[in-house]
Amino acid sequence: MQAIKPQVSLKELTTFKVDSNADGFLQLDSVDDIIECLSQIQQYDQRLVLGGGSNILMVGDYSGLILYPQLFGINLLDESDNDVLVAVAASENWHNWVLHSSQQGWHGLENLALIPGTVGAAPIQNIGAYGVEVEQFIDYVEYIDLDSGVQHLKKQRECEFAYRDSFFKKAGQGRYLVTQVVFRLLKQPQLNLTYQPLASYFEDKPSVNPADLIERVCEIRRSKLPDPELIPNAGSFFKNPVVAESVYEQLKQSHPDLVAYPVDEGFKLAAGWLIEKAGFKGVKEGDVGVHTQQALVLVNYGETDGRKIWQLAEKIQQSVLQQFGVVLEAEVRIEGRQA
Ligand SMILES: Cc1cc2nc3c(=O)[nH]c(=O)nc-3n(C[C@H](O)[C@H](O)[C@H](O)COP(=O)(O)OP(=O)(O)OC[C@H]3O[C@@H](n4cnc5c(N)ncnc54)[C@H](O)[C@@H]3O)c2cc1C
């Protein structure tokens, strides 16, 4: 069992790579470790479970306890003619798991290749890309309630999955620690080519197999998204806003090229389009900026103060609100705000 370390730098543990020190930092190497450390963990009111740090912006030091699970292992639990049930520990790398599952002949996750981060974080914001959301392939999630110390299992339908949202995310930071995610994957691939660029790419190919799809998804992502190892970022900074049909109709009248698509609650607007139209694509302010290829991604060109990134984000939010009357909500978790 490891001890709580004081004043640990989070700079290299988050993909925005800004300065931030945590008051306390606790690495947890097993589920038993977590249970043994509970009373120490519970002494902190403010807690944050850290995975790969690819969806977090630190805007100051963290005056609480960072929990850093290091839980590994992939286990085939059950198998039928059609599918497999596989338990994957929280700290496994997401992309490696996608590759591994496909190599084993377990299918469904192809479109989610190359998303950074860990398996344990995937259900938190219900990661999604190119027409697929992870909720479609989760059977249940195992987690520990850090307030009570009780270990739970939540079936997929109880996880309250929605667009970049879940029961775990709604509960706020530091309450639940996901220990493993159990996936139900298909033995016969049913490739999802609903995302237009995938459909048009494979249109004239005689056949497409899961490995081809993974390769194409990776190519598209590499061409559009900055590699956090080279240009620190946290992917899409904002969620695509969902508006009522009446709001969409009004906007479409004044902006015929508006990019949006229908969803149950109305229309989902492309936040990248709004940001680009507001004039921010490729903008650089000091050492922070908006990516030149993808307006939804804020990038760090060498800034050490996360507040500068947040300031640019707020400026974008205000400008989009003024120009379109639409509220942009951060997808990235903002942490380290001082009270
Ligand atoms: C270049 C780039 C591209 C991206 N593309 C996409 C994309 O296409 N689709 C998409 O959905 N996301 C995308 N993201 C965002 C990010 O990769 C995902 O949100 C990912 O799931 C975060 O994983 P992580 O391990 O880095 O989580 P972290 O950033 O460490 O944490 C994110 C949240 O999850 C919580 N958390 C992490 N692990 C656990 C755990 N074991 N138990 C409980 N809570 C936990 C944290 O407390 C925090 O609230 C992208 C990010 C980057 C940098």
PDBQT file of the ligand as one rigid body, heavy atoms in Angstrom, charges set to zero:
ROOT
HETATM    1  C1  LIG A 401      -6.708  14.401 -28.904  1.00  0.00    +0.000 C 
HETATM    2  C2  LIG A 401      -7.921  13.998 -28.111  1.00  0.00    +0.000 A 
HETATM    3  C3  LIG A 401      -9.017  13.463 -28.753  1.00  0.00    +0.000 A 
HETATM    4  C4  LIG A 401     -10.157  13.087 -28.038  1.00  0.00    +0.000 A 
HETATM    5  N1  LIG A 401     -11.212  12.553 -28.716  1.00  0.00    +0.000 NA
HETATM    6  C5  LIG A 401     -12.325  12.171 -28.052  1.00  0.00    +0.000 A 
HETATM    7  C6  LIG A 401     -13.424  11.594 -28.758  1.00  0.00    +0.000 A 
HETATM    8  O1  LIG A 401     -13.382  11.403 -29.970  1.00  0.00    +0.000 OA
HETATM    9  N2  LIG A 401     -14.510  11.237 -28.032  1.00  0.00    +0.000 N 
HETATM   10  C7  LIG A 401     -14.590  11.405 -26.679  1.00  0.00    +0.000 A 
HETATM   11  O2  LIG A 401     -15.610  11.046 -26.091  1.00  0.00    +0.000 OA
HETATM   12  N3  LIG A 401     -13.546  11.931 -25.987  1.00  0.00    +0.000 NA
HETATM   13  C8  LIG A 401     -12.422  12.321 -26.637  1.00  0.00    +0.000 A 
HETATM   14  N4  LIG A 401     -11.365  12.872 -25.952  1.00  0.00    +0.000 N 
HETATM   15  C9  LIG A 401     -11.482  13.074 -24.488  1.00  0.00    +0.000 C 
HETATM   16  C10 LIG A 401     -10.840  11.954 -23.635  1.00  0.00    +0.000 C 
HETATM   17  O3  LIG A 401      -9.944  11.200 -24.385  1.00  0.00    +0.000 OA
HETATM   18  C11 LIG A 401     -11.903  11.043 -23.038  1.00  0.00    +0.000 C 
HETATM   19  O4  LIG A 401     -12.808  11.778 -22.250  1.00  0.00    +0.000 OA
HETATM   20  C12 LIG A 401     -11.267   9.940 -22.168  1.00  0.00    +0.000 C 
HETATM   21  O5  LIG A 401     -12.256   9.012 -21.791  1.00  0.00    +0.000 OA
HETATM   22  C13 LIG A 401     -10.593  10.491 -20.933  1.00  0.00    +0.000 C 
HETATM   23  O6  LIG A 401      -9.865   9.437 -20.353  1.00  0.00    +0.000 OA
HETATM   24  P1  LIG A 401      -8.763   9.704 -19.259  1.00  0.00    +0.000 P 
HETATM   25  O7  LIG A 401      -8.342   8.388 -18.698  1.00  0.00    +0.000 OA
HETATM   26  O8  LIG A 401      -7.686  10.557 -19.814  1.00  0.00    +0.000 OA
HETATM   27  O9  LIG A 401      -9.610  10.490 -18.167  1.00  0.00    +0.000 OA
HETATM   28  P2  LIG A 401      -9.190  11.741 -17.288  1.00  0.00    +0.000 P 
HETATM   29  O10 LIG A 401      -8.993  12.933 -18.156  1.00  0.00    +0.000 OA
HETATM   30  O11 LIG A 401      -8.096  11.384 -16.355  1.00  0.00    +0.000 OA
HETATM   31  O12 LIG A 401     -10.543  11.934 -16.455  1.00  0.00    +0.000 OA
HETATM   32  C14 LIG A 401     -11.732  12.340 -17.090  1.00  0.00    +0.000 C 
HETATM   33  C15 LIG A 401     -12.866  12.214 -16.090  1.00  0.00    +0.000 C 
HETATM   34  O13 LIG A 401     -13.069  10.856 -15.767  1.00  0.00    +0.000 OA
HETATM   35  C16 LIG A 401     -12.882  10.632 -14.375  1.00  0.00    +0.000 C 
HETATM   36  N5  LIG A 401     -12.227   9.337 -14.218  1.00  0.00    +0.000 N 
HETATM   37  C17 LIG A 401     -11.129   8.875 -14.861  1.00  0.00    +0.000 A 
HETATM   38  N6  LIG A 401     -10.883   7.609 -14.492  1.00  0.00    +0.000 NA
HETATM   39  C18 LIG A 401     -11.830   7.261 -13.589  1.00  0.00    +0.000 A 
HETATM   40  C19 LIG A 401     -12.115   6.086 -12.829  1.00  0.00    +0.000 A 
HETATM   41  N7  LIG A 401     -11.375   4.973 -12.918  1.00  0.00    +0.000 N 
HETATM   42  N8  LIG A 401     -13.169   6.115 -11.975  1.00  0.00    +0.000 NA
HETATM   43  C20 LIG A 401     -13.945   7.214 -11.856  1.00  0.00    +0.000 A 
HETATM   44  N9  LIG A 401     -13.727   8.348 -12.536  1.00  0.00    +0.000 NA
HETATM   45  C21 LIG A 401     -12.692   8.367 -13.404  1.00  0.00    +0.000 A 
HETATM   46  C22 LIG A 401     -12.043  11.792 -13.885  1.00  0.00    +0.000 C 
HETATM   47  O14 LIG A 401     -12.222  12.038 -12.518  1.00  0.00    +0.000 OA
HETATM   48  C23 LIG A 401     -12.570  12.914 -14.760  1.00  0.00    +0.000 C 
HETATM   49  O15 LIG A 401     -13.773  13.404 -14.245  1.00  0.00    +0.000 OA
HETATM   50  C24 LIG A 401     -10.203  13.247 -26.629  1.00  0.00    +0.000 A 
HETATM   51  C25 LIG A 401      -9.076  13.787 -25.965  1.00  0.00    +0.000 A 
HETATM   52  C26 LIG A 401      -7.947  14.150 -26.705  1.00  0.00    +0.000 A 
HETATM   53  C27 LIG A 401      -6.758  14.684 -25.969  1.00  0.00    +0.000 C 
ENDROOT
TORSDOF 0
